[in-house]
């Protein structure tokens, strides 16, 4: 082999090596700890007994560590009403059936209800409409939401007659930073599904309540965050909440019986210290 040809081959190999080093393209499934966007999702629709429809929405925070806050407004709004009850704090990962929006019985079959969300420099849309293939029921909601550990579902095949837990709680509060707020919620259930010993991961089955931040600045702490599971009687949860700064917060209690869930929201206004 002639020397000039060897030199040419080495030059090409060196160029390819440099190119690979400079132009690393992400591959499907690559995980990022921070810096990625939150994509809103349309999770399906359900027909109601009164003829109206319920649209379900969730989201996918593509980061594994970074939780993102996007206040309701220009960067977080719907096209019908800016505020349709959507979250403003986004936990990591995929979150199913986070909130629902009711539309009237005469809602056109092809009319979109669009959620626009801008985060980390990118704008994403979730468009919901009455596409027949996207109709959901309790069983399908359970099967999809089972991957969302925040909800607490572990039964993938709920009894047909099972109903969502009912949940109530205290009213709005105003406190002064850095005071702690005490929140309560009480949930009751129909006793289904019945306990079968120990749930997935050693988790006891029954009615459980979890507290999360729904709107407001990251850094809110709950003590405790999750109640013990209770079966055969109402579950009352009391938690003490600390806040990172003054502002307006919406905190959510999620009651789950292992298959279906319900939510209750409490608004807390935190005044600045005098």
MIRO-210808 format. One record per residue (C-alpha): residue number from 1; residue in three letters; x, y, z. Coordinates in Angstrom, 3 decimals, decimal comma. Layout:
! MIRO-210808
     i    aa          x          y          z
   NUM   ALA          X          Y          Z
...
//
This chain:
! MIRO-210808
     i    aa          x          y          z
     1   UNK      0,000      0,000      0,000
     2   UNK      1,380      3,358     -0,991
     3   UNK      2,253      5,828      1,784
     4   UNK      0,007      8,555      0,411
     5   UNK     -2,992      6,187      0,490
     6   UNK     -2,342      5,240      4,128
     7   UNK     -2,138      8,913      5,019
     8   UNK     -5,449      9,548      3,247
     9   UNK     -7,145      6,712      5,123
    10   UNK     -5,857      8,025      8,447
    11   UNK     -7,100     11,504      7,585
    12   UNK    -10,564     10,197      6,745
    13   UNK    -10,676      8,146      9,961
    14   UNK     -9,620     11,160     11,970
    15   UNK    -12,315     13,303     10,334
    16   UNK    -14,979     10,707     11,087
    17   UNK    -13,839     10,505     14,690
    18   UNK    -14,000     14,277     15,084
    19   UNK    -17,411     14,390     13,403
    20   UNK    -18,753     11,752     15,779
    21   UNK    -17,424     13,683     18,742
    22   UNK    -18,923     16,973     17,559
    23   UNK    -22,285     15,726     16,285
    24   UNK    -23,708     13,394     18,890
    25   UNK    -27,389     12,903     18,143
    26   UNK    -29,736     11,765     20,915
    27   UNK    -31,222      8,313     20,389
    28   UNK    -34,769      7,247     21,271
    29   UNK    -35,122      6,601     24,981
    30   UNK    -32,243      8,862     26,015
    31   UNK    -32,922     10,268     29,491
    32   UNK    -32,259     13,827     30,595
    33   UNK    -32,122     15,009     34,179
    34   UNK    -33,086     18,598     33,278
    35   UNK    -33,502     21,096     30,466
    36   UNK    -36,262     19,265     28,569
    37   UNK    -39,848     20,390     28,004
    38   UNK    -43,178     19,262     29,395
    39   UNK    -45,543     17,929     26,751
    40   UNK    -49,288     18,201     27,500
    41   UNK    -51,337     15,147     26,534
    42   UNK    -54,948     14,409     25,675
    43   UNK    -55,771     11,142     27,441
    44   UNK    -59,271     10,515     26,072
    45   UNK    -62,907     11,450     26,553
    46   UNK    -65,922      9,997     28,325
    47   UNK    -69,671     10,427     27,746
    48   UNK    -71,663     11,539     30,799
    49   UNK    -75,191     10,490     31,765
    50   UNK    -76,542     14,023     31,206
    51   UNK    -75,323     14,088     27,600
    52   UNK    -72,226     16,197     28,249
    53   UNK    -68,670     14,976     27,733
    54   UNK    -65,537     14,898     29,874
    55   UNK    -62,128     15,476     28,278
    56   UNK    -59,132     14,075     30,191
    57   UNK    -55,668     15,614     30,028
    58   UNK    -52,265     14,725     31,458
    59   UNK    -48,649     15,521     30,718
    60   UNK    -45,171     14,113     30,163
    61   UNK    -42,264     15,903     31,839
    62   UNK    -39,302     14,587     29,853
    63   UNK    -36,864     15,269     32,682
    64   UNK    -35,942     12,670     35,283
    65   UNK    -35,115     15,205     38,031
    66   UNK    -36,297     18,704     37,107
    67   UNK    -39,800     19,643     38,202
    68   UNK    -41,136     22,620     36,257
    69   UNK    -43,453     25,484     37,191
    70   UNK    -45,477     27,232     34,467
    71   UNK    -48,129     29,621     35,863
    72   UNK    -51,530     29,689     34,182
    73   UNK    -51,408     32,444     31,572
    74   UNK    -49,537     33,083     28,343
    75   UNK    -47,358     29,988     28,694
    76   UNK    -50,042     27,672     30,082
    77   UNK    -53,552     28,158     28,736
    78   UNK    -56,533     26,700     26,880
    79   UNK    -58,132     28,225     23,809
    80   UNK    -61,691     28,241     25,239
    81   UNK    -60,953     29,599     28,711
    82   UNK    -57,366     30,294     29,693
    83   UNK    -57,908     28,485     32,997
    84   UNK    -59,588     25,092     32,633
    85   UNK    -58,211     23,728     35,897
    86   UNK    -54,862     22,585     34,478
    87   UNK    -51,789     22,159     36,699
    88   UNK    -49,046     24,774     36,967
    89   UNK    -46,508     22,501     38,652
    90   UNK    -45,231     19,513     36,692
    91   UNK    -43,653     16,495     38,337
    92   UNK    -41,201     14,340     36,403
    93   UNK    -42,314     11,560     34,089
    94   UNK    -45,669     10,646     32,569
    95   UNK    -48,771     11,674     34,527
    96   UNK    -52,125     10,265     33,388
    97   UNK    -55,625     11,763     33,744
    98   UNK    -54,370     14,698     35,817
    99   UNK    -57,493     16,792     35,289
   100   UNK    -60,726     16,819     33,348
   101   UNK    -62,659     19,443     31,420
   102   UNK    -66,400     19,218     30,809
   103   UNK    -67,843     20,275     27,466
   104   UNK    -71,553     20,626     26,585
   105   UNK    -73,707     18,005     24,886
   106   UNK    -73,773     19,995     21,646
   107   UNK    -69,970     20,128     21,393
   108   UNK    -69,132     19,566     17,686
   109   UNK    -67,619     16,167     16,986
   110   UNK    -64,558     17,613     15,246
   111   UNK    -64,013     20,686     17,432
   112   UNK    -60,679     20,781     19,237
   113   UNK    -60,119     21,892     22,820
   114   UNK    -56,466     22,917     22,792
   115   UNK    -54,059     23,136     25,735
   116   UNK    -50,903     25,152     25,006
   117   UNK    -47,882     24,756     27,265
   118   UNK    -44,484     26,457     26,937
   119   UNK    -41,546     25,190     28,985
   120   UNK    -37,768     25,320     28,628
   121   UNK    -38,062     27,241     25,369
   122   UNK    -40,471     24,897     23,596
   123   UNK    -44,232     25,193     22,985
   124   UNK    -46,349     22,032     22,829
   125   UNK    -50,070     21,505     22,185
   126   UNK    -52,565     18,890     23,321
   127   UNK    -55,686     18,787     21,142
   128   UNK    -58,721     16,993     22,473
   129   UNK    -61,845     16,147     20,508
   130   UNK    -64,518     13,464     20,242
   131   UNK    -62,543     11,000     18,153
   132   UNK    -64,427      7,678     18,597
   133   UNK    -61,217      5,685     19,119
   134   UNK    -60,288      7,905     22,090
   135   UNK    -63,355      7,141     24,191
   136   UNK    -62,356      5,763     27,598
   137   UNK    -64,060      4,042     30,532
   138   UNK    -63,097      3,165     34,099
   139   UNK    -61,231      0,008     33,100
   140   UNK    -59,121      1,805     30,505
   141   UNK    -58,385      4,692     32,868
   142   UNK    -57,129      2,205     35,449
   143   UNK    -54,957      0,295     32,991
   144   UNK    -53,280      3,478     31,746
   145   UNK    -52,912      5,188     35,118
   146   UNK    -51,382      2,114     36,773
   147   UNK    -47,944      3,333     35,626
   148   UNK    -48,408      6,626     37,483
   149   UNK    -47,160      5,879     40,987
   150   UNK    -48,329      9,285     42,195
   151   UNK    -51,933      8,077     41,956
   152   UNK    -51,346      4,803     43,791
   153   UNK    -53,186      2,370     41,508
   154   UNK    -52,151     -1,284     41,658
   155   UNK    -55,292     -3,148     40,540
   156   UNK    -55,205     -3,302     36,728
   157   UNK    -58,638     -4,974     36,455
   158   UNK    -61,087     -3,201     38,780
   159   UNK    -64,442     -4,824     39,588
   160   UNK    -67,085     -3,633     37,158
   161   UNK    -69,290     -2,251     39,943
   162   UNK    -66,445     -0,354     41,637
   163   UNK    -66,972      3,400     42,134
   164   UNK    -64,480      6,196     42,676
   165   UNK    -63,820      7,189     46,280
   166   UNK    -65,493     10,377     47,503
   167   UNK    -63,262     12,993     49,082
   168   UNK    -63,828     16,267     50,923
   169   UNK    -61,579     18,612     52,832
   170   UNK    -61,038     21,963     54,447
   171   UNK    -61,404     25,347     52,793
   172   UNK    -58,902     27,894     51,523
   173   UNK    -56,342     29,280     53,944
   174   UNK    -54,166     32,359     54,323
   175   UNK    -50,955     32,175     56,344
   176   UNK    -47,849     34,311     56,769
   177   UNK    -44,455     33,023     55,662
   178   UNK    -42,734     30,980     57,046
   179   UNK    -45,722     29,571     58,940
   180   UNK    -46,919     26,016     58,372
   181   UNK    -50,394     25,200     57,039
   182   UNK    -52,334     22,213     58,354
   183   UNK    -54,562     20,567     55,759
   184   UNK    -57,123     17,805     56,192
   185   UNK    -59,007     15,571     53,791
   186   UNK    -61,457     12,737     54,403
   187   UNK    -62,190     10,017     51,872
   188   UNK    -64,723      7,188     51,883
   189   UNK    -65,139      4,236     49,555
   190   UNK    -67,527      1,436     48,565
   191   UNK    -65,174     -1,315     49,745
   192   UNK    -64,076     -2,336     46,254
   193   UNK    -61,700     -3,768     45,319
   194   UNK    -61,473     -6,009     48,358
   195   UNK    -58,019     -6,535     49,892
   196   UNK    -56,036     -9,516     48,644
   197   UNK    -53,266     -9,537     51,176
   198   UNK    -50,353     -7,340     50,186
   199   UNK    -50,314     -5,098     47,131
   200   UNK    -47,484     -4,554     44,681
   201   UNK    -44,146     -3,747     46,220
   202   UNK    -45,400     -4,695     49,687
   203   UNK    -47,915     -1,879     49,701
   204   UNK    -51,055     -2,627     51,774
   205   UNK    -54,309     -2,381     49,881
   206   UNK    -57,188     -0,152     50,882
   207   UNK    -58,130      3,508     50,654
   208   UNK    -55,148      5,870     50,664
   209   UNK    -54,653      9,645     50,386
   210   UNK    -51,636     11,355     48,836
   211   UNK    -50,850     15,095     48,843
   212   UNK    -49,173     16,855     45,906
   213   UNK    -48,379     20,373     44,742
   214   UNK    -50,734     21,312     41,900
   215   UNK    -49,971     24,997     41,421
   216   UNK    -47,256     27,140     42,921
   217   UNK    -43,503     27,297     43,367
   218   UNK    -41,461     24,103     43,655
   219   UNK    -40,208     23,200     47,088
   220   UNK    -43,443     22,569     48,987
   221   UNK    -43,081     19,838     51,622
   222   UNK    -45,831     17,632     53,091
   223   UNK    -45,571     15,845     56,431
   224   UNK    -46,805     13,202     55,851
   225   UNK    -47,145     13,029     52,073
   226   UNK    -49,098      9,756     52,042
   227   UNK    -51,587      8,404     54,573
   228   UNK    -51,715      4,776     55,728
   229   UNK    -54,134      2,587     53,767
   230   UNK    -57,515      2,030     55,426
   231   UNK    -60,196     -0,511     54,520
   232   UNK    -63,797     -0,653     55,667
   233   UNK    -64,039      2,873     57,060
   234   UNK    -63,340      6,481     56,023
   235   UNK    -59,725      7,587     55,802
   236   UNK    -58,880     10,975     57,320
   237   UNK    -55,548     12,505     56,379
   238   UNK    -53,914     15,447     58,120
   239   UNK    -50,691     16,911     56,776
   240   UNK    -48,493     19,857     57,701
   241   UNK    -47,286     21,889     54,741
   242   UNK    -44,240     24,140     54,534
   243   UNK    -43,690     26,550     51,648
   244   UNK    -40,497     27,796     49,961
   245   UNK    -41,676     31,412     49,554
   246   UNK    -44,734     33,681     49,738
   247   UNK    -47,257     33,274     46,935
   248   UNK    -50,389     31,453     45,858
   249   UNK    -50,490     27,680     45,999
   250   UNK    -52,982     24,982     45,087
   251   UNK    -52,496     21,688     46,878
   252   UNK    -54,215     18,476     45,849
   253   UNK    -55,315     15,441     47,837
   254   UNK    -55,647     12,242     45,772
   255   UNK    -57,811      9,461     47,218
   256   UNK    -57,281      6,064     45,595
   257   UNK    -58,862      2,703     46,394
   258   UNK    -56,268      0,801     44,358
   259   UNK    -58,234      1,006     41,092
   260   UNK    -59,983      4,368     40,824
   261   UNK    -59,224      7,773     42,260
   262   UNK    -60,736     11,164     43,078
   263   UNK    -59,146     14,515     43,896
   264   UNK    -59,750     17,498     46,169
   265   UNK    -57,959     20,852     45,867
   266   UNK    -57,150     23,412     48,557
   267   UNK    -55,854     26,924     47,834
   268   UNK    -53,385     28,489     50,233
   269   UNK    -52,221     32,115     50,046
   270   UNK    -48,876     32,701     51,767
   271   UNK    -48,305     36,324     52,748
   272   UNK    -44,824     37,792     52,990
   273   UNK    -43,460     38,223     56,504
   274   UNK    -44,136     41,665     58,001
//
